């Protein structure tokens, strides 16, 4: 009974997390209740809107995905799984309906992931869990491609900050380890001011330490430094960063783009002079950074995910 109540509470809070969006459907990633790596706990999920109007949700132990289907008269068959940021400590939403509507209006269906936040009190081997949820979400999208009106060969992933790390990890690790699955592969990735590396000279220490927890080791630091894990099957990427980002150094995006270039995988990198970190679509007063959504649209058109 307690477990059932916890699941119901989590679903209610996920609605709060996406309260600014015109929801179509929220799906549990593990509907049979058998959530992998789950540890019985008393942690409660909480949602708080801060002074900047950013909704922050903590204590996520029951993952889900909210679906926003593109109108049939506009649909291109493309879809994108969106991973919010928050340093692996919270899920931070300041984009809301702006982003999902942006994609839907251009014929791309959007799937917003509420992944579990690494915490040794709520899960075993916490570093495995966000990737596990992202892989499961991609599988669900593909397995329901007819229902969602998407092409199984046109499903990408998008991530912001630590969510960008998760998106890059999905792009480089979907075919690694015991749980490797081609069904979980993104066809493209869009990475906004992403955490890419856990190496000392590039890492966002908070994201690294929260993901790896007490199991942090040189081996895991290397394993989750995604610029070192790019391989011939890593999908093309579109990256955005600012030169004055003091939260996540722009060298993260540069390192990932260069790793893709080395293997002749298409990559488009936009470095803007100012804008800081965590801006999303809020680019007023930040100069040329306001052009990044138009640049993304141009890239998606060139990749045939948006109609020309």
Helices and strands as residue ranges (DSSP letters): H 2-17, E 25-28, E 46-49, E 55-58, E 64-68, E 79-83, E 91-93, H 97-105, E 109-114, G 126-128, H 129-143, H 145-148, E 155-160, H 162-173, G 182-184, E 188-192, H 205-212, G 213-215, H 218-223, G 226-228, E 236-242, H 251-262, E 267-272, G 287-291, H 292-302
